[in-house]
Amino acid sequence: METKVIASKKFTLQLRDLLRGGIMAALTAALVVIQKVIETGEMSFNWKQVAMAAIGGGVGYLLKNWLIEPAKVITTVSGNNAKVDTVEANIKEAV
């Protein structure tokens, strides 16, 4: 059973936050394009609007993680649900 523990302190950003911010930027831009296609009925791109939506989505996600997320410890366990339940019980006992 492999257990990985990640400490996430308040007012910090980690690599996974930046990667998820990039994913949010791409998804936001894609959703803006889809919305415009549905709204106008034609496939035309306003690249400035798409870029601004991407920047807004990515920066918004990073600000949310930086300002609002509390300090936490994230534990990941590879294996089945029984292993996860065991680790969960051990953590609750330790806390």
For each residue, the residues with C-beta under 8 A, 3 or more apart:
1: 77 78 79 83 87
2: 77 78 79
3: 75 76 77 87
4: 75 76 77
5: 73 74 75
6: 14 16 73 74 75 76
7: 73 74
8: 12 14 69 71 72 73 74
9: 12 71
10: 69 70 71
11: 66 67
12: 8 9 66
13: 17 18 62 65 66
14: 6 8 17 18
15: 18 19
16: 6 19 20
17: 13 14 20 21 62 65 66
18: 13 14 15 21 22 62
19: 15 16 22 23
20: 16 17 23 24 61 65
21: 17 18 24 25 58 59 61 62 65
22: 18 19 25 26 58
23: 19 20 26 27
24: 20 21 27 28 57 58 60 61
25: 21 22 28 29 54 55 57 58 61
26: 22 23 29 30 54
27: 23 24 30 31 57
28: 24 25 31 32 53 54 56 57 58
29: 25 26 32 33 50 51 53 54 57
30: 26 27 33 34
31: 27 28 34 35 53
32: 28 29 35 36 49 50 53
33: 29 30 36 37 45 50
34: 30 31 37 38
35: 31 32 38 39
36: 32 33 39 40 44 46 49
37: 33 34 40 41 42 43
38: 34 35 41
39: 35 36
40: 36 37 44
41: 37 38
42: 37
43: 37
44: 36 40
45: 33 50
46: 36 49 50
47: 50 51
48: 51 52
49: 32 36 46 52 53
50: 29 32 33 45 46 47 53 54
51: 29 47 48 54 55
52: 48 49 55 56
53: 28 29 31 32 49 50 56 57
54: 25 26 28 29 50 51 57 58
55: 25 51 52 58 59
56: 28 52 53 59 60
57: 24 25 27 28 29 53 54 60 61
58: 21 22 24 25 28 54 55 61 62
59: 21 55 56 62 63
60: 24 56 57 63 64
61: 20 21 24 25 57 58 64 65
62: 13 17 18 21 58 59 65 66
63: 59 60 66 67
64: 60 61 67 68 69
65: 13 17 20 21 61 62 68 69
66: 11 12 13 17 62 63 69
67: 11 63 64
68: 64 65
69: 8 10 64 65 66 72
70: 10
71: 8 9 10
72: 8 69
73: 5 6 7 8
74: 5 6 7 8
75: 3 4 5 6 87 91
76: 3 4 6
77: 1 2 3 4 83 84 87
78: 1 2 83
79: 1 2 82 83 84
80: 83 84
81: 84 85
82: 79 85 86
83: 1 77 78 79 80 86 87
84: 77 79 80 81 87 88
85: 81 82 88 89
86: 82 83 89 90
87: 1 3 75 77 83 84 90 91
88: 84 85 91 92
89: 85 86 92 93
90: 86 87 93 94
91: 75 87 88 94 95
92: 88 89 95
93: 89 90
94: 90 91
95: 91 92
